[in-house]
Amino acid sequence: MHRLAPALLVLALAVAGCSGSPSADAPATGSTSSAPSPAAGGTVQPGTEQYVALGDSFTAGPLIPTTDVAAGCFRSDRNYPALLAADLGLDLTDVSCSGADTADLVGRQRTVNDTTVPPQLRALRRGTALVTLGIGGNDLDLFSTLVNLCPRLRAQDPAGSPCADELARRGEDLRSTTARIGQRVADAVEEVQQRAPDARVVLVGYLRIAPTDGSCPRRLPFATGDLAFGDRVIRSLNAALAGAARRTGVEFLDMYAASEGHDVCSDQPWVNGRRTDTGSALAYHPFLSGMRAVADGLEALLRDQ
């Protein structure tokens, strides 16, 4: 989720189109399709209403085959918007982009090699029927702080919490930072509602990364105490997003709860660990299994109400 380092972007561009073998349960293409779709604000009904997907890399799915690298957004055609669109026959416009934060919803985003992409909200129309939004982790450098600082400090005190201690020394409270992020996301949702007033809007929470107990330093090189700290930050972020959804009257998909037992250290992780796999997922980003889980959660939500 953290903003992609230039060297990593160059690596991603160098792989063979970021391509791979399609999954059996994935769509043949990830862009658009038509068939039954959810009517705005209601249950799934036949139709061709437009679905617009907004978000950061936890929506875009960098390096999940097959990834489009052309504009530097590293958007997979097996991400959850593409899977959901294929499952429900939605007319999908996916403008999610790796590295995005809430500012990039309304302003141009700089990606790689001096490339920029238009504001994501430009994809919305008054006739848009469904919008999913997964964003916030890049705001105020929240996740980049966790995944860059915490592994670097682990050697100082592997059994302690050197990252949390260092942030406290600096006067940085990441959990209070999440409250500010929640307000930014609420503001973004209100902008979505203004531009697509008839759309059903779902705010998508983040998958869990750290285990609630145990450790796996080869995959997630945090000190033992910092694993608990990181998990608290992610829970706090999701709580802030849920609060933003309540304040703006939209739906919230709680993927933190849904991903219990699927953290990085689990036997069946939905999120990759510290090592980028160019055929599966960027470091600290969802695997196809995580995207499938989000798509299934959205489908259940859309069909249920």
C-alpha positions, 0 to 999 in steps of 0.5 A: 500500500505504501507509495511505490519506490522508483526502483521498484517501479522500474523492476515492475516495468521490466517484467514481461508485461507483468503477465502470468497464467489466468486463474480459473476463477478469474475473468478473461479480461478485467475491464468491462462486461454486461449482464445482471448488475446492482441497481443503485441503492438496491439488490442486484437487478438486470441492467447495464448500470455503470460501476466505477472503482476508485482506490489505491494499490490495495484496489489496483492489485500491482503484479497480480497477473496480468498487470497493466503498467502503461500509465504507472498505476499497475492495475491488475485485470484480476483485482477485486473490481474486475472479479466483481464485474465479471461475477455480476456482469457490471459495466466497469470503469476502473481508475484505481491507481497504485500509490494513490491517496485521497488528494489523487481523487480530485487532482492529477496523480504523478506515477512513474517516469514523469507520467501523470493520470487524471483525477479518479473522480473524473470517471464519475457520471450522474448516471453511475450506479455503483462506486467502490472506494478503497483508499486512505492507507497512503494518506499522511504516509501511514503505511509507508511509515510502518513498512519502511521504519519498522523492519529497519528497527527490528534488529535493535530489539527483536522481542520489543517494540523499537518502531513504536518506541521511536515513533513515540519519541518523535511524537508521532501517534499513528493511531491518531493519524488514522482519525485525520485520514478518516475525515479525509476519506469522509470528505472524498465520499461526499465529493463522490456523492455530489458527482454521482448522486444516485450511486450506491457507494461502498467504502472498502476496508483494508485486509489485515497484514499482521497476526494477532499472535505469533510472528514470521520474521522472514515474511514480516520482519517486525519486532514482536511488539511492533507486530501488535502495534502494526495490527492496532494501527490497521484496526484503527485505520479500518475503524476510521473508515467505518466511521467515515462511512457512517457519517456519510451514509454509505456502506462499509465492507469490513475486510479486516474482520473477514480476513481473520486467519489470513494475515501475512503469517498465516498458512493461507495469506491474502497479503504478500510479505516483504518479498515482491513476487513478480508473478503474484503480488508486490511486497505487502500487497494483496494476492489474488486470493485477497482480491477474490475475498474482497470481490466475494464480500462485495457481491454478498453485500450487493445481493443482500440489500 
